[in-house]
Every structure is written in C-alpha cells, then in structure tokens.
Amino acid sequence: MAYASHIINHSRKLLQLRNVPKLTRHDHAVLVRWFSNGAQSSACKREDVAKVCPVGAPAEREIVSKFVARNPVSFGLSTNNLSRKTMRLGIPMGGVVYSRELLCLQVLSRRGFSSDAGLPPHQEIGMPSLSPTMMEGNIARWLKKEGDKVTPGEVLCEVETDKATVEMECMEEGYLAKIIKGDGSKEIKVGEIIAITVEEEGDVAKFKDYSPPASGSGAPAAKDSAAPPPPPKKPVEQPVPSPEPKTPKPTSSASEDRIFASPLARKLAEDHKVPLSSIKGTGPDGHIVKADIEDYLASRGKEVSVLTPKIKDAKLASLDYVDIPHSQIRKITASRLLFSKQTIPHYYLTVDTCVDKLMDLRSQLNSLQEASGGKRISVNDLVIKAAALALRKVPQCNSSWTDDYIRQYNNVNINVAVQTDNGLYVPVIRDTDKKGLSSIAEEVKKVAQKAKENSLKPEDYEGGTFTVSNLGGPFGIKQFCAIINPPQAGILAVGSAEKRVIPGSGPDQFNFASYMSVTLSCDHRVIDGAIGAEWLKAFKGYIENPESMLL
C-alpha cells in the first residue's frame, strides 16, 4: 500500500512535467533541461527557476522514462531522435532553448541524443542573432580548433553581422568536436548549425565525418516511401472518329506557278543569285523587270551594311570587369537607405555659416591640448558639439516618427558617419550635449578607429538620435544632401569651408571671410519647415559665436 501511494505521489509530480512545454511555449524560456541519475528537472525562466520534479530513486526513474517514452513530443523530443537506447536508465537527456533577448551570449543550441548511428550526446551550436536587424551572418574566423576544450565565457569565433564583427562566446563546458561552417563562410542564416560540441574528449573523433541533417527530418520521406502506390488509371476509350470524305485538293494551274520576268531581269537575278519568287514585279501585268532586281539588290546591300556595324559594336561593347561581393554592412546599409528614401518624406534646408571665429577658437584650444598632451580638436568635433547643443535648444528635432506618436528623446546621442573599406559605419557619441570638446574629440577618434578595424560592438552604434555626416573637411565637398538614418528624423550634411569676398563698411571696401555650407535633411512628418529653420538658426549661432558652446 505504501509503495502504491509512493507511485501515486510521483505520478502527480509527473503531471507537473506537462507544464514544462507550456512554459517554454508561452513564456520566453531561457533554458529547459532534463537530467537523470539523481539530478533535478528544472525549467529556467528569465529571472527565476521553476523546479519541476526530483528524479532520483530507481522506481522514479523508471516512471519518468516510461512517461517520456509515451509522450516524447510533450518534452520537446522528436520521435526520430528518441530511441530505446536513450531511454535506458543512466543516460542523460536534455534540451536547450535560448531566449531571443540574449545578445552576444545568444547562441542557438540544442542537445543531441544517442541514435542508431552511434553518435554520443552532443550539442549543436547555431548562428546567433547578434543585432536586432540581423537575419544572417558570416564567420570571420574561428579562434578555437576542432578538439580544443572550451569553457563558458571563452570566445569561439568572430561573427560578421550586418553592422560589425562580434565575438561569439561559448555557453557550456566541453570540447569542440566539429566545425560545420569554417572561416569565411558567408550568408549563414540565424539558427543554422555552425558547430558541434561534446562533453567527453573521447567523443570528438566520432564526429569527424558528421554532417548536420537537412532542413526537415527524414520522417516525411519515410512516410512517402511507405505510402501505397496510387491505383492504376483505367485507359479511357476514345471514340473512333468517323472517316471524312476525301475531297481532292485544288491544284494550282501551271499559269499560277509560272513567274513572268523579262530576259534581262532573269539574267541579272541568276548572276546575283536572287530568287524571283521573293520579288514583286512592277512591269505590265506584274512582270518582273530589271529595275525590280536592282531595287532588291540595293535594299539587300543596305541591310548588310546596317547589320555589320551592329556586330562590330557588340564586339566593342564587351567590357572587362570584376564582381565584388557585398559585405554585410554594405547590404544592410543599402536596405536601410532604400527604406529611408521610399518611406520618409525628405526636405532640405541649407545655410552658410561664417567659421572665422570657430577656427580661431580651435587654434587656441589645440595649443592648450598640445601642452597637456590631449587629442587635437577638429572642426568636425566643434560641429558635433554645436549640433548637440542645438538639439537641446530645439528638442523637436531630436525625435522619431511612429505610427501612433512622435517619440522625443531626452538624451542627445549623435551618430558620426565614418567611411571604411567595408562600407559606411555610424558609431554613436552618447550624451554629446553634456561632454566637453576634449572628450568628444577623444571618443570620435576611438570609435572611428574601431570602425576601420571592423571591431564595433552593438553598443558602439545603437541608440543614436541624430546623425552628422561631414564630407567637407576630408574630401572638399562644398555642399550635399544626406539621406536620413532611420528611425531618426534629421541628419546634418557638412560641406567644406571656403574663402569668400564680402562687402565692407564702405561703398568700395571688401573683406574676406571663411564660410561653410551645411544642409539639414528633415523628416517632414516630424520636423516642420519652421522647426527645421529654427534648429539651423541655433546651430549657426553656436558656430559663429563658438564661445557660447563653452558656457
């Protein structure tokens, strides 16, 4: 009786196990794993651990194993991966599910099982999603080799995402048994298997010739092969058509087959191998005359002369070229800019600013920087500071459009466009309005160097509220219109400074001054024309009176 009550109690605990799939299905579960041999069954949520049932005694293990064998799908186990061998007591079973909210640590992995092929328990590592917009990635290089021991926190490989190259860390201790996607593998979908790890070093050799299963298991194929053949189709008897009465076809008379031509026209046609049947006569009663043959030869000569240049032009049009594959950053930049131009109603405001006082202040500040060993301050650093202060003065421009509301940001985070060999990057300088010029100059140089080395991390480029793009200083572009970086509502395009002649105080007096053209691209859904003009007025005030930025 006591033994029966013992079984009933644990049967109730087994009923709780049915809630595990619901937990992993309805609440974003981070980890679900089942163990045997005295371990605990647990389902880990985001913040807490919901303990399900201890499995220790032999009777309990037997009940659990029989229950799981009868309900493999409820435990996340496919019938293909579940064999009688895996259900023997003492063989660990497990499954892993990771939340999409994980960033650099988000590695899609799942526990494998012993199968009829004799593969030991293993873990499949999938391509992680390392940025919110990432759909696929590239393997830049592996830092671990097959057979190496790996521990949690160690870097397995470098993954080239849609925005940067990010290190992928190991989640569990074990041995790297097989690298599925080697160095330089391109366009790997998120979740696609890239490597296999095992718990025992002796199991590494068993995965030498391992290849991951294709999408979709072999169960459907087996069902298709076992399906009975379709019943043979009965031949359909077609009605025999009744014989039609044969009617003699009218034969053309000899006069209709005969072509009338003058002797001179016939002689000319024979010499130039011209078929008389292709020529329409213009003589009496439709006779072909000499002029008809000459007109035909003249028209044929024009056709030949027209076709010949086309053939020559086709030969000249063959070009020598090289196809350069798209990098991930270039592909995502192209898609975002296309989305921006197609969905954001752009308009542009341009203003000229005098930068003489700005250049004088920059010279004084750089003298102090050199004396203290700090970084030199560039014109672009001063422009970034002025843009940040103008956003603080006109916060409507520090906003984003959504379908339900306009989101106005309290933080002023400026993205700075940086051109590299891999494409265009826009690292962010956070809280730019609160930082000094020396700090801004140091951060800009740091993130620009990381962008050129393709080593930016998500926190280095996410969270910007406004963008500054400068083609004037490095490239000498006088003025241009930039494309808005969504979901932001504005971007400032900075041109080069140039000397101009301006009127003096007297009628015949002239002065020289340096002017810089800047163009503000605005999202008209967020920034009205007057608001954009007000922002440019504030920006111009800071540039032409740079001492006010120090207050």
C-alpha positions as semicolon CSV with decimal commas, in nm:
position;residue;x (nm);y (nm);z (nm)
1;M;0,000;0,000;0,000
2;A;0,283;0,236;0,087
3;Y;0,452;0,152;-0,241
4;A;0,130;0,233;-0,433
5;S;0,095;0,572;-0,260
6;H;0,461;0,635;-0,338
7;I;0,392;0,579;-0,709
8;I;0,078;0,797;-0,697
9;N;0,270;1,087;-0,541
10;H;0,532;1,077;-0,808
11;S;0,267;1,036;-1,076
12;R;0,131;1,372;-0,961
13;K;0,477;1,518;-0,998
14;L;0,493;1,374;-1,343
15;L;0,175;1,561;-1,431
16;Q;0,361;1,879;-1,348
17;L;0,612;1,793;-1,616
18;R;0,341;1,852;-1,873
19;N;0,352;2,221;-1,782
20;V;0,713;2,246;-1,898
21;P;0,628;2,264;-2,270
22;K;0,361;2,525;-2,191
23;L;0,619;2,724;-2,000
24;T;0,867;2,712;-2,285
25;R;0,595;2,784;-2,540
26;H;0,409;3,075;-2,374
27;D;0,678;3,237;-2,160
28;H;1,010;3,313;-2,327
29;A;1,209;3,034;-2,165
30;V;1,582;3,068;-2,144
31;L;1,675;2,712;-2,068
32;V;1,492;2,380;-2,033
33;R;1,684;2,066;-1,950
34;W;1,607;1,720;-1,817
35;F;1,857;1,502;-1,635
36;S;1,866;1,152;-1,492
37;N;2,095;0,976;-1,241
38;G;1,989;1,174;-0,940
39;A;1,989;1,521;-1,099
40;Q;1,699;1,762;-1,091
41;S;1,448;1,851;-1,360
42;S;1,419;2,226;-1,393
43;A;1,282;2,491;-1,625
44;C;1,473;2,819;-1,612
45;K;1,280;3,137;-1,690
46;R;1,425;3,481;-1,734
47;E;1,464;3,558;-1,365
48;D;1,374;3,253;-1,164
49;V;1,393;2,878;-1,177
50;A;1,069;2,679;-1,162
51;K;1,165;2,344;-1,019
52;V;0,958;2,063;-1,153
53;C;1,042;1,727;-1,002
54;P;1,341;1,548;-0,844
55;V;1,419;1,222;-1,012
56;G;1,636;1,002;-0,800
57;A;1,508;0,665;-0,695
58;P;1,511;0,376;-0,943
59;A;1,132;0,347;-0,935
60;E;1,102;0,717;-1,011
61;R;1,349;0,695;-1,299
62;E;1,151;0,407;-1,441
63;I;0,825;0,601;-1,419
64;V;0,983;0,909;-1,578
65;S;1,144;0,712;-1,856
66;K;0,818;0,532;-1,939
67;F;0,622;0,858;-1,927
68;V;0,869;1,040;-2,152
69;A;0,874;0,744;-2,391
70;R;0,496;0,766;-2,423
71;N;0,497;1,146;-2,459
72;P;0,818;1,245;-2,641
73;V;0,661;1,544;-2,816
74;S;0,549;1,699;-2,487
75;F;0,911;1,711;-2,377
76;G;1,040;1,871;-2,695
77;L;1,185;1,542;-2,822
78;S;1,113;1,427;-3,174
79;T;1,039;1,062;-3,228
80;N;1,329;1,043;-3,470
81;N;1,582;1,140;-3,204
82;L;1,427;0,924;-2,933
83;S;1,538;0,563;-2,927
84;R;1,508;0,287;-2,677
85;K;1,877;0,318;-2,607
86;T;1,835;0,680;-2,489
87;M;1,555;0,584;-2,256
88;R;1,767;0,336;-2,059
89;L;1,833;0,448;-1,708
90;G;2,158;0,630;-1,657
91;I;2,175;0,803;-1,997
92;P;2,130;1,181;-1,960
93;M;1,864;1,355;-2,165
94;G;1,840;1,726;-2,224
95;G;1,708;2,002;-2,440
96;V;1,812;2,366;-2,459
97;V;1,607;2,668;-2,566
98;Y;1,753;3,019;-2,555
99;S;1,568;3,349;-2,539
100;R;1,587;3,590;-2,832
101;E;1,661;3,868;-2,584
102;L;2,019;3,748;-2,542
103;L;2,270;3,944;-2,747
104;C;2,634;3,837;-2,762
105;L;2,555;3,534;-2,549
106;Q;2,260;3,428;-2,763
107;V;2,368;3,102;-2,919
108;L;2,102;2,876;-3,059
109;S;2,200;2,533;-2,932
110;R;2,016;2,214;-2,861
111;R;2,112;1,887;-2,702
112;G;2,160;1,589;-2,930
113;F;2,100;1,226;-2,837
114;S;2,248;0,886;-2,898
115;S;2,099;0,737;-3,208
116;D;2,117;0,414;-3,402
117;A;2,417;0,566;-3,583
118;G;2,609;0,552;-3,255
119;L;2,665;0,926;-3,207
120;P;2,722;1,022;-2,843
121;P;2,532;1,306;-2,670
122;H;2,630;1,636;-2,830
123;Q;2,528;1,998;-2,857
124;E;2,452;2,181;-3,182
125;I;2,565;2,545;-3,188
126;G;2,357;2,767;-3,418
127;M;2,431;3,105;-3,575
128;P;2,331;3,360;-3,307
129;S;2,134;3,680;-3,363
130;L;2,381;3,946;-3,251
131;S;2,185;4,256;-3,352
132;P;1,815;4,345;-3,377
133;T;1,824;4,359;-3,758
134;M;2,045;4,056;-3,818
135;M;1,896;3,787;-4,044
136;E;2,220;3,617;-4,148
137;G;2,590;3,645;-4,074
138;N;2,939;3,545;-4,184
139;I;3,209;3,358;-3,995
140;A;3,515;3,584;-3,996
141;R;3,745;3,333;-3,825
142;W;3,743;3,057;-3,562
143;L;3,955;3,114;-3,252
144;K;3,915;2,750;-3,144
145;K;4,010;2,439;-3,340
146;E;3,838;2,103;-3,354
147;G;3,932;1,904;-3,044
148;D;4,001;2,211;-2,828
149;K;3,846;2,230;-2,485
150;V;3,601;2,518;-2,437
151;T;3,470;2,673;-2,118
152;P;3,186;2,921;-2,058
153;G;3,290;3,276;-2,149
154;E;3,565;3,175;-2,393
155;V;3,543;3,321;-2,744
156;L;3,464;3,054;-3,002
157;C;3,470;3,261;-3,321
158;E;3,423;3,607;-3,468
159;V;3,091;3,663;-3,645
160;E;3,047;3,936;-3,905
161;T;2,697;4,073;-3,851
162;D;2,506;4,328;-4,054
163;K;2,681;4,609;-3,865
164;A;3,010;4,490;-3,714
165;T;3,228;4,193;-3,626
166;V;3,126;4,050;-3,288
167;E;3,286;3,781;-3,074
168;M;3,067;3,476;-3,004
169;E;3,126;3,323;-2,662
170;C;3,088;2,964;-2,551
171;M;2,791;2,883;-2,329
172;E;2,890;2,546;-2,180
173;E;3,199;2,349;-2,094
174;G;3,301;2,075;-2,333
175;Y;3,508;2,003;-2,644
176;L;3,469;2,145;-2,994
177;A;3,401;1,829;-3,192
178;K;3,313;1,960;-3,538
179;I;3,320;2,296;-3,717
180;I;3,037;2,291;-3,971
181;K;3,090;2,643;-4,109
182;G;3,460;2,726;-4,140
183;D;3,647;3,054;-4,174
184;G;3,498;3,285;-4,435
185;S;3,159;3,110;-4,455
186;K;2,906;3,356;-4,597
187;E;2,532;3,422;-4,558
188;I;2,461;3,179;-4,274
189;K;2,101;3,209;-4,162
190;V;2,031;3,280;-3,795
191;G;1,981;2,943;-3,623
192;E;2,171;2,742;-3,884
193;I;2,415;2,493;-3,726
194;I;2,777;2,610;-3,733
195;A;2,948;2,374;-3,485
196;I;2,911;2,067;-3,261
197;T;3,039;2,033;-2,905
198;V;3,057;1,723;-2,684
199;E;3,110;1,667;-2,313
200;E;3,378;1,397;-2,337
201;E;3,707;1,441;-2,521
202;G;3,694;1,082;-2,645
203;D;3,374;1,159;-2,840
204;V;3,541;1,419;-3,065
205;A;3,671;1,161;-3,316
206;K;3,319;1,022;-3,367
207;F;3,213;1,348;-3,535
208;K;3,493;1,354;-3,793
209;D;3,257;1,282;-4,083
210;Y;2,946;1,433;-3,925
211;S;2,720;1,649;-4,134
212;P;2,411;1,824;-3,994
213;P;2,071;1,694;-4,103
214;A;1,899;1,879;-4,384
215;S;1,604;2,101;-4,307
216;G;1,320;1,869;-4,226
217;S;1,366;1,521;-4,088
218;G;1,352;1,202;-4,277
219;A;1,012;1,106;-4,137
220;P;0,813;1,257;-4,421
221;A;1,031;1,080;-4,671
222;A;0,977;0,751;-4,494
223;K;0,604;0,809;-4,496
224;D;0,615;0,888;-4,863
225;S;0,811;0,573;-4,935
226;A;0,572;0,361;-4,731
227;A;0,263;0,508;-4,892
228;P;0,080;0,263;-5,118
229;P;0,113;0,328;-5,489
230;P;-0,183;0,503;-5,648
231;P;-0,435;0,277;-5,822
232;P;-0,364;0,228;-6,190
233;K;-0,562;0,453;-6,412
234;K;-0,806;0,281;-6,645
235;P;-0,749;0,369;-7,006
236;V;-1,022;0,592;-7,134
237;E;-1,171;0,471;-7,455
238;Q;-1,177;0,749;-7,706
239;P;-1,450;0,746;-7,970
240;V;-1,330;0,646;-8,312
241;P;-1,375;0,944;-8,545
242;S;-1,590;0,876;-8,846
243;P;-1,395;0,882;-9,170
244;E;-1,428;1,209;-9,351
245;P;-1,493;1,204;-9,720
246;K;-1,178;1,273;-9,910
247;T;-1,205;1,571;-10,134
248;P;-0,938;1,636;-10,390
249;K;-0,731;1,945;-10,312
250;P;-0,735;2,203;-10,582
251;T;-0,406;2,206;-10,765
252;S;-0,268;2,532;-10,886
253;S;-0,254;2,570;-11,254
254;A;0,067;2,596;-11,441
255;S;-0,006;2,957;-11,509
256;E;-0,019;3,033;-11,133
257;D;0,323;2,868;-11,069
258;R;0,490;3,050;-11,351
259;I;0,682;3,371;-11,278
260;F;0,689;3,625;-11,557
261;A;1,011;3,823;-11,592
262;S;1,197;3,988;-11,873
263;P;1,506;3,808;-12,009
264;L;1,735;4,082;-11,881
265;A;1,579;4,058;-11,530
266;R;1,622;3,678;-11,532
267;K;1,989;3,711;-11,635
268;L;2,055;3,969;-11,362
269;A;1,880;3,754;-11,099
270;E;2,083;3,446;-11,194
271;D;2,412;3,638;-11,177
272;H;2,336;3,765;-10,822
273;K;2,154;3,451;-10,708
274;V;1,831;3,633;-10,639
275;P;1,514;3,415;-10,616
276;L;1,250;3,560;-10,843
277;S;0,975;3,435;-10,611
278;S;1,079;3,692;-10,349
279;I;1,044;3,987;-10,584
280;K;0,724;4,163;-10,672
281;G;0,713;4,278;-11,030
282;T;0,623;4,632;-11,126
283;G;0,610;4,582;-11,502
284;P;0,300;4,531;-11,718
285;D;0,069;4,261;-11,574
286;G;0,307;4,217;-11,279
287;H;0,612;4,124;-11,486
288;I;0,950;4,147;-11,313
289;V;1,178;4,392;-11,488
290;K;1,544;4,488;-11,450
291;A;1,461;4,779;-11,219
292;D;1,293;4,541;-10,973
293;I;1,609;4,331;-10,945
294;E;1,826;4,641;-10,898
295;D;1,597;4,776;-10,626
296;Y;1,611;4,441;-10,446
297;L;1,993;4,431;-10,464
298;A;2,014;4,789;-10,338
299;S;1,787;4,719;-10,038
300;R;1,977;4,400;-9,953
301;G;2,305;4,591;-9,962
302;K;2,168;4,844;-9,710
303;E;2,061;4,566;-9,475
304;V;2,408;4,412;-9,486
305;S;2,572;4,748;-9,425
306;V;2,339;4,814;-9,128
307;L;2,399;4,473;-8,968
308;T;2,776;4,492;-8,995
309;P;2,820;4,794;-8,761
310;K;2,591;4,629;-8,503
311;I;2,816;4,325;-8,493
312;K;3,122;4,546;-8,456
313;D;2,951;4,749;-8,183
314;A;2,863;4,427;-7,998
315;K;3,227;4,323;-8,005
316;L;3,337;4,666;-7,884
317;A;3,076;4,661;-7,606
318;S;3,231;4,361;-7,431
319;L;3,384;4,502;-7,110
320;D;3,641;4,373;-6,868
321;Y;3,504;4,382;-6,512
322;V;3,537;4,233;-6,163
323;D;3,239;4,136;-5,943
324;I;3,293;4,248;-5,583
325;P;3,076;4,054;-5,335
326;H;2,857;4,255;-5,097
327;S;2,974;4,285;-4,739
328;Q;2,716;4,252;-4,463
329;I;2,743;4,620;-4,367
330;R;2,700;4,729;-4,728
331;K;2,390;4,512;-4,775
332;I;2,221;4,640;-4,460
333;T;2,318;5,000;-4,540
334;A;2,166;4,964;-4,886
335;S;1,839;4,823;-4,749
336;R;1,809;5,092;-4,480
337;L;1,881;5,380;-4,718
338;L;1,634;5,240;-4,971
339;F;1,374;5,215;-4,695
340;S;1,453;5,572;-4,589
341;K;1,410;5,726;-4,935
342;Q;1,094;5,527;-5,005
343;T;0,912;5,588;-4,676
344;I;1,045;5,915;-4,527
345;P;0,932;6,246;-4,686
346;H;1,265;6,429;-4,708
347;Y;1,309;6,802;-4,744
348;Y;1,631;7,002;-4,721
349;L;1,739;7,332;-4,563
350;T;2,080;7,487;-4,640
351;V;2,256;7,772;-4,462
352;D;2,603;7,930;-4,486
353;T;2,792;7,987;-4,161
354;C;3,097;8,204;-4,104
355;V;3,367;7,996;-3,935
356;D;3,642;8,254;-3,876
357;K;3,580;8,273;-3,501
358;L;3,545;7,896;-3,487
359;M;3,887;7,846;-3,647
360;D;4,045;8,097;-3,406
361;L;3,894;7,918;-3,105
362;R;4,010;7,583;-3,240
363;S;4,369;7,711;-3,267
364;Q;4,363;7,831;-2,906
365;L;4,216;7,506;-2,777
366;N;4,467;7,292;-2,969
367;S;4,753;7,491;-2,819
368;L;4,620;7,401;-2,474
369;Q;4,565;7,038;-2,581
370;E;4,922;7,002;-2,708
371;A;5,059;7,147;-2,387
372;S;4,857;6,899;-2,178
373;G;4,914;6,601;-2,410
374;G;4,548;6,571;-2,514
375;K;4,395;6,493;-2,853
376;R;4,370;6,771;-3,109
377;I;4,024;6,911;-3,168
378;S;3,896;6,910;-3,526
379;V;3,635;7,129;-3,692
380;N;3,407;6,825;-3,703
381;D;3,429;6,793;-3,323
382;L;3,310;7,153;-3,290
383;V;3,030;7,087;-3,542
384;I;2,916;6,781;-3,342
385;K;2,910;6,984;-3,021
386;A;2,715;7,266;-3,187
387;A;2,463;7,019;-3,333
388;A;2,410;6,859;-2,990
389;L;2,352;7,196;-2,821
390;A;2,110;7,298;-3,098
391;L;1,916;6,974;-3,042
392;R;1,893;7,055;-2,673
393;K;1,762;7,403;-2,758
394;V;1,517;7,272;-3,025
395;P;1,420;6,925;-2,893
396;Q;1,155;6,872;-3,164
397;C;1,439;6,779;-3,400
398;N;1,565;6,517;-3,154
399;S;1,270;6,286;-3,228
400;S;1,146;5,984;-3,422
401;W;0,821;5,905;-3,603
402;T;0,598;5,610;-3,516
403;D;0,251;5,526;-3,642
404;D;0,093;5,620;-3,308
405;Y;0,307;5,905;-3,176
406;I;0,624;6,113;-3,214
407;R;0,891;5,997;-2,970
408;Q;1,100;6,289;-2,841
409;Y;1,428;6,184;-2,679
410;N;1,573;6,334;-2,363
411;N;1,923;6,205;-2,447
412;V;2,122;6,369;-2,725
413;N;2,322;6,088;-2,890
414;I;2,500;6,189;-3,211
415;N;2,591;5,930;-3,475
416;V;2,903;6,020;-3,674
417;A;2,934;5,885;-4,030
418;V;3,268;5,707;-4,087
419;Q;3,371;5,572;-4,427
420;T;3,577;5,249;-4,429
421;D;3,689;4,991;-4,684
422;N;3,399;4,767;-4,577
423;G;3,134;5,037;-4,609
424;L;2,972;5,320;-4,413
425;Y;2,954;5,299;-4,033
426;V;2,776;5,539;-3,797
427;P;2,917;5,494;-3,443
428;V;2,744;5,693;-3,169
429;I;2,869;5,953;-2,920
430;R;2,631;5,938;-2,624
431;D;2,514;6,244;-2,425
432;T;2,711;6,468;-2,659
433;D;2,549;6,786;-2,524
434;K;2,690;6,715;-2,177
435;K;3,050;6,639;-2,281
436;G;3,341;6,872;-2,334
437;L;3,519;6,920;-2,664
438;S;3,824;6,726;-2,548
439;S;3,610;6,426;-2,450
440;I;3,418;6,439;-2,780
441;A;3,741;6,454;-2,983
442;E;3,883;6,152;-2,799
443;E;3,566;5,943;-2,841
444;V;3,527;6,026;-3,210
445;K;3,884;5,914;-3,286
446;K;3,835;5,597;-3,081
447;V;3,511;5,482;-3,247
448;A;3,638;5,583;-3,592
449;Q;3,941;5,360;-3,545
450;K;3,722;5,071;-3,428
451;A;3,502;5,119;-3,736
452;K;3,801;5,099;-3,969
453;E;3,917;4,784;-3,789
454;N;3,564;4,638;-3,819
455;S;3,552;4,581;-3,444
456;L;3,250;4,788;-3,341
457;K;3,012;4,630;-3,090
458;P;2,634;4,688;-3,081
459;E;2,665;4,940;-2,800
460;D;2,904;5,143;-3,021
461;Y;2,644;5,220;-3,289
462;E;2,294;5,167;-3,142
463;G;2,081;5,431;-2,971
464;G;2,162;5,739;-3,182
465;T;1,904;6,022;-3,208
466;F;2,067;6,242;-3,478
467;T;2,345;6,198;-3,736
468;V;2,625;6,423;-3,863
469;S;2,793;6,348;-4,197
470;N;3,097;6,556;-4,293
471;L;3,232;6,535;-4,650
472;G;3,377;6,885;-4,648
473;G;3,687;6,850;-4,432
474;P;3,819;6,514;-4,560
475;F;3,701;6,538;-4,923
476;G;3,644;6,906;-5,001
477;I;3,277;6,868;-5,096
478;K;3,118;7,212;-5,096
479;Q;2,755;7,110;-5,029
480;F;2,544;6,793;-5,040
481;C;2,215;6,644;-4,916
482;A;2,237;6,337;-4,692
483;I;1,980;6,058;-4,657
484;I;1,813;6,032;-4,315
485;N;1,928;5,742;-4,096
486;P;1,601;5,577;-3,981
487;P;1,435;5,592;-3,734
488;Q;1,588;5,935;-3,677
489;A;1,418;6,249;-3,811
490;G;1,722;6,450;-3,921
491;I;2,078;6,438;-4,049
492;L;2,323;6,725;-4,098
493;A;2,542;6,729;-4,411
494;V;2,856;6,942;-4,357
495;G;3,045;7,091;-4,652
496;S;3,390;7,246;-4,674
497;A;3,490;7,597;-4,564
498;E;3,597;7,838;-4,836
499;K;3,718;8,196;-4,853
500;R;3,464;8,447;-4,987
501;V;3,465;8,817;-5,063
502;I;3,207;9,007;-4,857
503;P;3,109;9,375;-4,860
504;G;3,289;9,602;-4,612
505;S;3,168;9,903;-4,419
506;G;3,233;10,148;-4,703
507;P;3,096;10,151;-5,058
508;D;3,429;10,046;-5,209
509;Q;3,554;9,828;-4,925
510;F;3,561;9,449;-4,929
511;N;3,661;9,189;-4,672
512;F;3,745;8,821;-4,680
513;A;3,577;8,557;-4,462
514;S;3,553;8,176;-4,448
515;Y;3,207;8,027;-4,493
516;M;3,089;7,670;-4,451
517;S;2,768;7,534;-4,608
518;V;2,556;7,291;-4,407
519;T;2,234;7,117;-4,518
520;L;1,976;6,975;-4,278
521;S;1,771;6,682;-4,416
522;C;1,438;6,663;-4,230
523;D;1,157;6,411;-4,196
524;H;0,856;6,631;-4,272
525;R;0,631;6,407;-4,061
526;V;0,828;6,512;-3,751
527;I;1,005;6,838;-3,832
528;D;0,804;7,116;-3,994
529;G;0,985;7,372;-4,207
530;A;0,979;7,641;-3,939
531;I;1,114;7,399;-3,676
532;G;1,398;7,296;-3,908
533;A;1,480;7,662;-3,975
534;E;1,479;7,733;-3,602
535;W;1,725;7,447;-3,544
536;L;1,958;7,576;-3,817
537;K;1,942;7,925;-3,665
538;A;2,050;7,786;-3,329
539;F;2,326;7,578;-3,492
540;K;2,454;7,879;-3,686
541;G;2,459;8,086;-3,366
542;Y;2,687;7,833;-3,196
543;I;2,920;7,808;-3,498
544;E;2,954;8,186;-3,549
545;N;2,986;8,252;-3,174
546;P;3,171;7,939;-3,056
547;E;3,246;8,082;-2,711
548;S;2,879;8,027;-2,627
549;M;2,938;7,648;-2,651
550;L;3,173;7,673;-2,354
551;L;2,912;7,830;-2,125
